[in-house]
Amino acid sequence: MGSLILVRHATTAASAAGRNLGKRSDLPLSDAGVVLAEDLGRTLAAELAELPHDEMRFVSSPALRCRQTAAAIAAALGLADDPVEIEPGLIEMDYGSWDGLSAEECRQRDPVLRATWEADPYTTRCPDGESGQDVARRALPALAPVEGWLAADRARCAIAVAHNHVNRVRLCDLLGWPMRDYRRRLSQDPGGYSLITFGTGTPVVRRLNAPAA
């Protein structure tokens, strides 16, 4: 079974402050985020040393924070000269008018809508933005060719660097949980990664939000 390492980008100033950072903003990693990405690269190098793989693919959201995280990982793996596949479908949720706001600021601005969104972020859209379902409709098809490629040969591995909502909707789908619970039941820390294997049967989640060492 081929292995997918699904990564959330490392820390930005917005994520450190608990503020929404969606597809409308393109902040770089913070200084702490750069260090975390480098630590993550070394962690994944150790992880890959234990996985059978003759072929590798590297996929990233087009967001700067993801591309910087991917570059740090590639450097640790000795793949700095190999191209990273940029996949637009992996971009973060569009928070709309909530972009840049904290959770409390969202509640003050739109108390009813925010309560509805927190109860079911999968079908409820952010104001002038997206829902988790909108994210799934583009992110899952973006990951599908990579997952199919992995399923065809156990000696294949792929790393995908994406975002909080993108990763959680895919993991919730893989785990077979109600999609409205993707935000409530799953966490994706900056620089955290999950490991999923794909073969002829049901995909297996072997790591979930594992930290950089």
Sine and cosine of phi, psi and omega as CSV:
sin_phi,cos_phi,sin_psi,cos_psi,sin_omega,cos_omega
0.00,0.00,0.76,-0.65,0.06,-1.00
-0.96,0.28,0.43,-0.90,-0.13,-0.99
-0.90,-0.43,0.75,-0.66,0.11,-0.99
-0.95,-0.31,0.81,-0.59,0.14,-0.99
-0.97,-0.24,0.93,-0.36,-0.07,-1.00
-0.98,-0.19,0.90,-0.44,-0.18,-0.98
-0.91,-0.41,0.64,-0.77,0.25,-0.97
-1.00,-0.07,0.64,-0.76,0.02,-1.00
-0.81,0.58,0.36,-0.93,0.01,-1.00
-0.97,0.26,-0.04,-1.00,-0.21,-0.98
-0.93,0.37,0.65,-0.76,0.19,-0.98
-0.89,-0.45,0.16,-0.99,0.05,-1.00
-0.88,0.48,-0.59,0.81,-0.01,-1.00
-0.93,0.36,-0.71,0.71,-0.01,-1.00
-0.92,0.39,-0.57,0.82,0.03,-1.00
-0.91,0.41,-0.51,0.86,-0.02,-1.00
-1.00,-0.04,-0.01,1.00,0.00,-1.00
0.95,0.30,0.54,0.84,0.00,-1.00
-0.95,-0.31,0.54,-0.84,0.01,-1.00
-0.90,0.43,0.74,-0.67,0.06,-1.00
-0.73,-0.68,0.99,-0.14,-0.10,-1.00
-0.96,-0.29,-0.42,-0.91,-0.08,-1.00
-0.96,0.29,-0.26,0.96,-0.03,-1.00
-0.99,0.13,-0.27,0.96,-0.02,-1.00
-0.90,-0.44,0.52,-0.85,-0.06,-1.00
-0.70,-0.72,0.87,0.49,-0.02,-1.00
-0.96,0.27,0.49,-0.87,0.09,-1.00
-0.99,0.16,0.12,-0.99,0.15,-0.99
-0.91,0.41,0.54,-0.84,0.15,-0.99
-0.96,0.27,0.13,-0.99,0.06,-1.00
-0.86,0.52,-0.67,0.74,0.04,-1.00
-0.91,0.42,-0.55,0.83,0.03,-1.00
-0.92,0.40,-0.60,0.80,0.04,-1.00
-0.89,0.45,-0.69,0.72,0.03,-1.00
-0.89,0.45,-0.68,0.73,0.01,-1.00
-0.89,0.46,-0.67,0.74,0.01,-1.00
-0.89,0.46,-0.63,0.78,0.04,-1.00
-0.92,0.40,-0.65,0.76,0.06,-1.00
-0.89,0.46,-0.67,0.75,0.02,-1.00
-0.88,0.47,-0.65,0.76,0.04,-1.00
-0.84,0.54,-0.70,0.72,0.01,-1.00
-0.92,0.39,-0.61,0.80,0.04,-1.00
-0.89,0.45,-0.69,0.72,-0.02,-1.00
-0.95,0.32,-0.48,0.88,0.10,-1.00
-0.89,0.46,-0.66,0.75,0.04,-1.00
-0.93,0.37,-0.62,0.79,0.03,-1.00
-0.89,0.46,-0.72,0.69,-0.04,-1.00
-0.93,0.37,-0.45,0.89,0.03,-1.00
-0.89,0.45,-0.37,0.93,0.00,-1.00
-0.99,-0.14,-0.08,1.00,-0.04,-1.00
-0.97,-0.26,0.69,-0.73,0.09,-1.00
-0.95,0.30,0.86,-0.52,0.05,-1.00
-0.40,-0.92,0.83,-0.55,0.09,-1.00
-0.98,-0.22,-0.33,0.94,-0.02,-1.00
-0.76,-0.65,0.61,-0.79,-0.01,-1.00
-0.79,-0.62,0.57,-0.82,0.21,-0.98
-0.77,-0.64,0.54,-0.84,-0.04,-1.00
-0.76,-0.65,0.87,-0.49,-0.07,-1.00
-0.83,-0.56,0.59,-0.81,-0.01,-1.00
-0.58,-0.81,0.52,-0.85,0.27,-0.96
-0.86,0.51,0.45,-0.89,0.04,-1.00
-0.96,0.28,-0.16,0.99,-0.03,-1.00
-0.88,0.47,0.62,-0.79,-0.04,-1.00
-0.84,0.55,-0.67,0.75,-0.03,-1.00
-0.89,0.46,-0.54,0.84,0.06,-1.00
-0.97,0.24,-0.67,0.75,-0.01,-1.00
-0.91,0.42,-0.59,0.81,0.06,-1.00
-0.92,0.38,-0.65,0.76,0.05,-1.00
-0.90,0.44,-0.70,0.71,0.02,-1.00
-0.88,0.48,-0.63,0.77,-0.01,-1.00
-0.90,0.43,-0.64,0.77,0.02,-1.00
-0.91,0.42,-0.65,0.76,0.03,-1.00
-0.91,0.42,-0.72,0.69,-0.01,-1.00
-0.87,0.50,-0.63,0.78,0.01,-1.00
-0.90,0.44,-0.67,0.75,0.00,-1.00
-0.92,0.40,-0.48,0.88,-0.03,-1.00
-1.00,-0.03,-0.02,1.00,-0.05,-1.00
0.96,0.28,0.45,0.89,-0.04,-1.00
-0.92,-0.40,0.36,0.93,-0.12,-0.99
-0.87,0.50,-0.44,0.90,-0.03,-1.00
-1.00,0.00,-0.13,0.99,0.00,-1.00
-1.00,0.06,0.66,-0.75,-0.03,-1.00
-0.94,0.33,0.64,-0.77,0.12,-0.99
-1.00,-0.04,0.76,-0.66,0.03,-1.00
-0.97,0.23,0.86,-0.51,0.02,-1.00
-1.00,-0.02,0.85,-0.53,-0.06,-1.00
-0.89,-0.46,0.97,-0.26,-0.04,-1.00
-0.85,0.53,-0.49,0.87,-0.03,-1.00
-0.91,0.41,-0.24,0.97,-0.02,-1.00
-1.00,-0.02,0.10,1.00,0.01,-1.00
-0.90,0.44,0.44,-0.90,-0.06,-1.00
-0.92,0.38,0.29,-0.96,0.08,-1.00
-0.78,0.62,0.59,-0.81,0.17,-0.99
-1.00,0.09,0.95,-0.32,0.01,-1.00
-0.98,0.21,-0.09,1.00,0.01,-1.00
0.86,0.51,-0.77,-0.63,-0.03,-1.00
-0.94,0.35,-0.19,0.98,0.03,-1.00
-1.00,0.01,-0.05,1.00,-0.03,-1.00
-0.88,0.47,0.76,-0.65,0.01,-1.00
1.00,0.04,-0.14,0.99,-0.04,-1.00
-1.00,-0.05,0.41,-0.91,0.16,-0.99
-0.99,0.12,0.20,-0.98,0.02,-1.00
-0.86,0.51,-0.67,0.74,-0.02,-1.00
-0.92,0.40,-0.62,0.79,0.05,-1.00
-0.91,0.42,-0.59,0.81,0.07,-1.00
-0.90,0.43,-0.67,0.74,0.00,-1.00
-0.90,0.43,-0.62,0.79,0.01,-1.00
-0.94,0.34,-0.61,0.79,-0.04,-1.00
-0.96,0.27,-0.70,0.71,-0.08,-1.00
-0.68,-0.73,0.95,0.30,-0.13,-0.99
-0.87,0.50,-0.67,0.74,-0.06,-1.00
-0.95,0.32,-0.75,0.66,-0.01,-1.00
-0.89,0.45,-0.64,0.77,-0.01,-1.00
-0.90,0.43,-0.64,0.77,0.04,-1.00
-0.90,0.44,-0.64,0.76,0.03,-1.00
-0.91,0.41,-0.67,0.74,0.01,-1.00
-0.91,0.42,-0.67,0.75,0.00,-1.00
-0.91,0.41,-0.54,0.84,0.05,-1.00
-0.96,0.29,-0.57,0.82,-0.01,-1.00
-0.49,-0.87,0.99,0.16,0.01,-1.00
-0.96,0.29,-0.15,0.99,-0.03,-1.00
-0.97,0.25,-0.65,0.76,-0.03,-1.00
-0.96,-0.28,-0.18,0.98,0.00,-1.00
-0.99,-0.11,0.81,-0.59,-0.01,-1.00
-1.00,0.07,0.57,-0.82,0.22,-0.98
-0.90,0.43,0.45,-0.89,-0.02,-1.00
-0.87,0.49,0.86,-0.51,-0.05,-1.00
0.88,0.47,0.42,0.91,-0.04,-1.00
-0.69,-0.72,-0.56,-0.83,-0.11,-0.99
-0.91,-0.42,0.25,-0.97,0.17,-0.99
-0.96,-0.29,0.16,-0.99,0.12,-0.99
-0.86,0.51,-0.56,0.83,0.02,-1.00
-0.91,0.41,-0.62,0.78,0.06,-1.00
-0.88,0.47,-0.66,0.76,0.04,-1.00
-0.89,0.46,-0.72,0.69,-0.02,-1.00
-0.88,0.48,-0.60,0.80,-0.06,-1.00
-0.90,0.43,-0.44,0.90,0.04,-1.00
-0.97,-0.25,-0.55,0.83,-0.08,-1.00
-0.97,0.25,-0.66,0.75,-0.03,-1.00
-0.90,0.43,-0.69,0.72,0.11,-0.99
-0.90,0.44,-0.49,0.87,0.04,-1.00
-0.93,0.37,-0.57,0.82,0.01,-1.00
-0.99,0.12,-0.39,0.92,-0.12,-0.99
-0.83,0.55,-0.71,0.71,0.00,-1.00
-0.89,0.45,-0.59,0.81,0.03,-1.00
-0.92,0.39,-0.70,0.72,0.00,-1.00
-0.91,0.42,-0.62,0.79,0.06,-1.00
-0.91,0.42,-0.64,0.77,0.06,-1.00
-0.88,0.47,-0.66,0.75,0.03,-1.00
-0.91,0.42,-0.67,0.75,-0.06,-1.00
-0.90,0.44,-0.39,0.92,-0.07,-1.00
-0.98,0.22,-0.25,0.97,-0.08,-1.00
-0.35,-0.94,0.83,-0.56,-0.04,-1.00
-0.93,0.36,-0.29,0.96,-0.02,-1.00
-1.00,-0.05,0.56,0.83,0.04,-1.00
-0.83,-0.56,0.52,-0.86,0.04,-1.00
-0.61,-0.79,0.55,-0.84,0.05,-1.00
-0.68,-0.74,0.56,-0.83,0.13,-0.99
-0.89,-0.45,0.77,-0.63,0.06,-1.00
-0.84,-0.53,0.84,-0.55,0.00,-1.00
-0.96,-0.26,0.90,-0.44,-0.08,-1.00
-0.65,-0.76,-0.61,-0.80,-0.24,-0.97
-0.76,-0.64,0.10,-1.00,-0.04,-1.00
-0.81,0.59,-0.86,0.52,-0.05,-1.00
-0.95,0.32,-0.64,0.77,0.01,-1.00
-0.83,0.56,-0.77,0.64,-0.05,-1.00
-0.91,0.41,-0.65,0.76,-0.07,-1.00
-0.93,0.36,-0.61,0.79,0.02,-1.00
-0.93,0.37,-0.60,0.80,0.03,-1.00
-0.93,0.38,-0.68,0.73,-0.01,-1.00
-0.92,0.40,-0.64,0.77,0.03,-1.00
-0.88,0.47,-0.66,0.75,0.05,-1.00
-0.89,0.45,-0.69,0.72,0.00,-1.00
-0.90,0.44,-0.61,0.79,-0.03,-1.00
-0.98,0.18,-0.18,0.98,0.03,-1.00
0.96,0.26,0.40,0.92,0.02,-1.00
-1.00,0.05,0.36,-0.93,0.09,-1.00
-0.85,0.53,0.77,-0.63,-0.11,-0.99
-0.90,0.43,-0.44,0.90,0.04,-1.00
-0.91,0.42,-0.29,0.96,-0.04,-1.00
-1.00,-0.09,0.11,0.99,-0.14,-0.99
-0.87,0.49,-0.56,0.83,-0.03,-1.00
-0.99,0.10,-0.52,0.85,-0.05,-1.00
-0.98,0.19,-0.57,0.82,-0.14,-0.99
-0.98,-0.21,-0.16,0.99,-0.04,-1.00
-0.80,-0.60,0.59,-0.81,0.08,-1.00
-0.84,-0.54,0.59,-0.81,0.10,-1.00
-0.74,-0.67,0.98,-0.22,-0.01,-1.00
-0.98,0.19,0.48,-0.88,0.11,-0.99
-0.82,0.57,0.76,-0.64,-0.02,-1.00
0.98,0.22,0.06,1.00,0.06,-1.00
-0.99,0.15,0.41,-0.91,0.01,-1.00
-0.62,-0.78,0.43,-0.90,0.08,-1.00
-0.85,-0.53,0.49,-0.87,-0.01,-1.00
-0.86,-0.51,0.85,-0.52,-0.01,-1.00
-0.81,-0.59,0.69,-0.73,0.07,-1.00
-0.95,-0.31,0.63,-0.78,-0.02,-1.00
-0.86,-0.52,0.72,-0.69,0.06,-1.00
-0.51,-0.86,-0.55,-0.83,-0.03,-1.00
-0.99,0.17,-0.32,0.95,-0.01,-1.00
-0.97,-0.24,-0.45,-0.89,0.00,-1.00
-0.94,0.34,0.72,-0.69,0.07,-1.00
-0.85,0.52,0.53,-0.85,-0.05,-1.00
-0.88,-0.48,0.82,-0.57,0.07,-1.00
-1.00,0.07,0.91,-0.41,-0.09,-1.00
-0.97,-0.25,-0.40,0.92,0.15,-0.99
-0.72,-0.70,0.51,-0.86,0.00,-1.00
-0.65,-0.76,0.93,-0.37,0.02,-1.00
0.82,0.58,0.69,0.73,0.03,-1.00
-0.94,0.33,0.60,-0.80,-0.04,-1.00
-1.00,0.04,0.34,-0.94,0.19,-0.98
-0.93,0.37,0.64,-0.77,-0.02,-1.00
-0.97,0.26,0.00,0.00,0.00,0.00
